[in-house]
């Protein structure tokens, strides 16, 4: 029997907000997938963009359809939230396996082929792929790559419950039928929330597919870097209020003084010697200050946040 006949149909769901700078490379990555194109639909959801995203999506849809690739352009302009946009995609999806990624991601050509494999086990409801940094020139991009900042292998070891980020995850549609959709008014933390609900309320299993790789464009300036870590802090506050997960410890002035003193007196001289010998990069020399900037932003995000009442709402299929 032709092996292709055994492969499931997949719906790929991608929320997009002001993504004009990313769409060209994203579309190329989707068009280069090795998975049989007749088995995939791509649901591209514009979330009320104010740039050229709607026009570019229409153009990309027409071009893809001429190549026999099923791109569908949808619009979610009622709720400004990537989770609301994903919910629209879930409702419109024709297939039972739903794969998710984001506009600033570049799926490896084998992404769909690899992420679908664990679903051969009928008990698996969630498959988490790996996220790898796109090569970057800026200091912060190099820092994120060195730290494996978005690697999913750390999230599947979460002490509360495993989860994966929506930048690279696949979920059975039946799991959404069982527990509901993403919380549409939640602004961060929705990926952990949906994974935990699916595992705890419906007993679906989560599997890790490290060869299902998506490349991600990391933040390249300190404004976006701090914003990212403030969002991590807000996410933890929200998940604490929704699921009782432990809050992350705060960064104190005493710890700042201690870590900077250790960096100046011990780490920096050691790493300068290593760098002189060609055994360390510049980003390693300033690793500790960058760590502290992220830590402080995360603390601010966690301390200044409170879960909005509307964010508790769960949409149902």
KAQUIGI-V269135 format. One record per backbone hydrogen bond with DSSP energy under -0.5 kcal/mol. CO is the residue of the C=O (numbers start at 1). NH is the residue of the N-H. If there is no record, write none. Layout:
[[CO & NH] [CO & NH]]
//
This chain:
[[2 & 5] [3 & 6] [3 & 7] [4 & 7] [9 & 97] [10 & 12] [10 & 41] [11 & 13] [11 & 99] [12 & 43] [13 & 101] [14 & 45] [15 & 103] [16 & 47] [19 & 22] [19 & 23] [22 & 26] [23 & 27] [24 & 28] [25 & 29] [26 & 30] [27 & 31] [28 & 32] [30 & 33] [36 & 39] [37 & 40] [39 & 10] [40 & 70] [41 & 12] [41 & 43] [42 & 44] [42 & 72] [43 & 14] [43 & 45] [44 & 46] [44 & 74] [45 & 16] [46 & 48] [46 & 76] [52 & 56] [53 & 57] [54 & 58] [55 & 59] [56 & 60] [57 & 61] [58 & 62] [59 & 63] [60 & 64] [61 & 65] [62 & 66] [63 & 67] [64 & 67] [64 & 69] [65 & 68] [69 & 71] [70 & 42] [72 & 44] [72 & 74] [74 & 46] [75 & 77] [79 & 81] [81 & 85] [82 & 86] [83 & 87] [84 & 88] [85 & 89] [86 & 90] [87 & 91] [88 & 92] [89 & 93] [96 & 98] [96 & 173] [97 & 11] [97 & 99] [98 & 171] [99 & 13] [100 & 169] [101 & 15] [102 & 105] [104 & 217] [106 & 215] [108 & 111] [109 & 34] [110 & 114] [111 & 115] [112 & 116] [114 & 117] [116 & 119] [117 & 120] [118 & 121] [120 & 122] [121 & 124] [123 & 205] [125 & 172] [126 & 207] [127 & 129] [127 & 170] [128 & 209] [130 & 214] [132 & 216] [138 & 142] [139 & 143] [140 & 144] [141 & 145] [142 & 146] [143 & 147] [144 & 148] [144 & 149] [145 & 148] [148 & 151] [151 & 154] [152 & 156] [154 & 157] [155 & 158] [155 & 163] [165 & 168] [168 & 129] [169 & 100] [170 & 127] [171 & 98] [172 & 175] [172 & 176] [173 & 176] [173 & 177] [174 & 178] [175 & 179] [176 & 180] [182 & 184] [182 & 315] [183 & 186] [184 & 84] [189 & 193] [190 & 194] [191 & 195] [192 & 196] [193 & 197] [194 & 198] [195 & 199] [196 & 200] [197 & 201] [197 & 202] [198 & 202] [198 & 204] [199 & 203] [205 & 125] [205 & 126] [207 & 128] [208 & 210] [209 & 130] [209 & 212] [211 & 213] [212 & 130] [213 & 108] [214 & 132] [215 & 106] [216 & 134] [216 & 218] [221 & 225] [222 & 226] [223 & 227] [224 & 228] [225 & 229] [226 & 230] [227 & 231] [228 & 232] [229 & 233] [230 & 234] [231 & 235] [232 & 236] [233 & 237] [234 & 238] [235 & 239] [236 & 240] [237 & 241] [238 & 242] [239 & 243] [239 & 244] [239 & 245] [240 & 244] [250 & 252] [252 & 256] [253 & 257] [254 & 258] [255 & 259] [256 & 260] [257 & 261] [258 & 262] [259 & 263] [260 & 264] [261 & 265] [262 & 266] [262 & 267] [263 & 268] [266 & 270] [267 & 271] [268 & 272] [269 & 273] [270 & 274] [271 & 275] [272 & 276] [273 & 277] [274 & 279] [274 & 280] [275 & 278] [281 & 284] [281 & 285] [282 & 285] [282 & 286] [284 & 287] [286 & 290] [287 & 291] [288 & 292] [289 & 293] [290 & 294] [291 & 295] [292 & 296] [293 & 297] [294 & 298] [295 & 299] [296 & 300] [297 & 301] [298 & 302] [299 & 303] [300 & 304] [302 & 305] [308 & 311] [309 & 312] [310 & 313] [315 & 181]]
//
